[in-house]
Structure formats: structure tokens, C-alpha cells
């Protein structure tokens, strides 16, 4: 089997409701869809979701990489040589994590379609569903409670609250959500907005709230201080923006600076690299969550299939598609009462 044609589509998608995190306000997203055709009837699809902060790319950079590097390189290649293809592209796509992830996802989708099995089964097939959290951006206390109520009515049982701008405000939100909803699982994401002192104070004063995960409270350049937080608090500290490569995961694990890792395919360069990071986490006894950025359902489907394939992935935060207007992918998976179920169709699902 040979790759005979590669095309792409750029999706500039507005969000139904813009959201605020500690370092920016997000109102729109750009995704790229790669279509890989072969000399058989088999086709694979990949997704890139560039983000200047998370993946280090702009949409224009990804589009140029697709036209100038990815398409010319892929033509004529055997898609079953996935590792060779990705290692070659990694050398010329330095700093383009989501562009590499797009090719990686497309190849994995193509191969599992050729084998006529869902991607998660091709990757290992450990479980058949996983609950996801749903995220509430930085809002007033009253608006946070209103959104929490709406999401719980929709069937979600895990809420991730964004913060990092005002520790007092964050503490109040978490306490009031817990008072109103005593049985909902709560996670908190500081998005690099806290100091060590803020982090310790937040955890101590919300001890009775029973927060499940404390995500990336400190900036990525302050790894030693992130370790200080981990040593001083009683809930699991998870690295997100701090882990973009396999080396990052190894370094943080080796120095015992975290309890958990958040693997995002767009951030680390795809499924192949994500598998390596998951293995490092497993060796260090670190829990794993599969997360996302603002991705259409195709990108979310890839994260879902990866999450279903590994026994040490117990958590998911795969809600990046929910606010996207005019997402062209509708039948790739099912979300029911906060639980994600993959399609039984081959690859990433029916397209």
C-alpha cells in the first residue's frame, strides 16, 4: 500500500461561548484536517489544532508546514512504516507538535481502517468507555454556579474549574460548588497562575471540598517550585503545560515533582509519543489523564481512542469540541451522561 494523494482543509471555528483562562480569552479556534489517500480504497484522516501557547504554533505555520513539508514527504510512502515516517518528519517539524500529531493520527486512522477495526482496538483495546470532565472557564462565582448547574443537568458528573487569577475567588467558587453539589467530582486547573504560597493556601482552605486533581498551578519555567507544591499539598498535582515531550515527562517524574500527567495529543505530537509518555508515567507510578485543547470531534476522537487503549489512563478531559460551531464531524463517538463511547466503525469512526 502506498500513499498517492494528500489534501487538507482549514477549519476556522467560532466558539458558541468564549471562555477565560489565566493567561488568555478564547473565542475561536483553527483546526486542520488532513486526508491521506492510498492506492487502495483505504483513507486516513488526521487533525491539527495549533495553539500558540500550548503547541507553540500559529495556524499559518501549520498550513505552510502541510503544503511545503508534509504533503511532498508523504506521497509515495508506505503508511505501515509509521515510526519511520514520524521520526523523519519530527526532524523537520521541530516546534510543530500539532502538525506532527495530525500526520500521526492520520496514519493510525488509515492503518486501523485497513485492518477493519476501531483504532482503540488496534492500539490495545483496554476499555470501551471513559467518563470525561467538562470545563468551566474563569467566571464570577454566580456564573460559575449557574454553569455547574447546567452541566449537571446535562448528565456530567465531573467538573473542571479554571482559575489562577484570584486565589480568594477560586477558593470561594470551589467551596460553594461543593456545598451545592456534594457528590460531583471536582478538579481545579490553575493554568500556571499561582505561586507556591497561593497553591498551598488554596489546597489547605479547600481541604473539605475534596478536590480530585490540582492541575498546573505554577508556570512551566518553575519546575522546582512545582515540586515544592507537590511535596506540601495533600491532593494530586498534575502537570499539563509542563509536559510537551517525552524528556519533560521523564525529568518531572525522575525528580518527583508531580503526581500526575496530562497527555494531550496536540501538545506531544501524536499517539506514538503519547504511548511513550504513558509508559514513563506508568514506570514512575504516576496517574495519567488524556486531555485536549480546542479540537473538533475528529481530534477528540483520537484522544478518546488513545485513552481507551492504556490501563494506566484513568482520567479524561475530552470536552474541547462541545462549544464549536459547525463541527463537520458528527458520528465519531457518543457522549452520554458524561461518558464517552467510541464508534464500532473502523479507525476513528464513520466520516
Steps between C-alpha positions, in 0.01 A plus 500: 500500500629845401384853574390654171327824597500732803264795538395723787222728614530798734215548747474841666242433769325744731412387850140530611617639834846658534681398818768651722804324646786645703701624201248566220143526377407249230222575250600298194724215389667381183517130417653330196370174358744284305369241256743223404400289199666183378509277194235291673158619613636575847512863617625646827414830670706706743439819694725787611395766751780757518517718810771757547529433875439125519651365177720796410350540152287747310245383244705651218809309611307173496349574160842576355639180652220298340558648156879520501605198708229251586326449166820469291653262753200266535441438130620151407562387858381171646266604785580182694849645560347739752796526736745575219269763351444673832866494599596655167234770527590575861843616381351759263189593698678613814269718706196385303341253739144510369615473138691184592200376699279548194720269290529251786122488548440472126737203467355321801149560369596371155663182629216409737250561218705268279484238774126563533507562877444806720820686579485433875501127430800534269680691777426238766132520587510513881155655565190596303397828661635774727334786691610852408501820697346815361677831547377828646718797408574792729167660588341677792392282790134525403567421133723208599217354707255558216722313251561222749125457539448488124774241445372278779152516346659376175629195685863592570634381834854643476563875493836663431516858623750742348672755724834659568414870495371547855559233764231636734245492221606148404465374856151647529390338175619156597341518844164616365490240223569227756230633732245490221617172343648269764534194273656651186870441430692829491831581335683833500734643234719793599635541144839621630344789695611422857808530716608230743338695782174540307495130420553385856241746632247390239536132585491553877189717489315265264597180680138420585399552136676175406655620173604206286779660292706821534619580148802713400485764773845647421664635183685249286840658566472441876530123517688492830228709662236274348675220684478702821124520455477125443694434818284732712143424390275204560332468159657381172688767307480453124733648237341619176684781322823378664488175300542542126761233431611159622803667661271732696307203637818315595657803667194585708447138598866442583506803731166408661350839425152382404241232575324494162550586134254647252571362153356700211567357157529847346754605760728195483488427127254213471420149612847348461660753734201484735555125539860561606397767753235268639765232550729741685209599722420136566859426597495790745157405642345825373134511406413614147225717360440549128406860434436724202503855375240654269461206262218393275352154549766341279777611737295406805435157350874439470551593866212274599636198313842550658346532847311174451815312405710527817433352847671786687280770346224550755392857424380693196436865427370476145246778466675735256243445224187582694495875437610486137255634244461304175725208596490287180552170682185363658508123544847415624403423860216530750485717811232387742463622860862614503639170368674467163445191287694433177339405174512133397592619150865446391764761575386819670139439398268561209591812298 
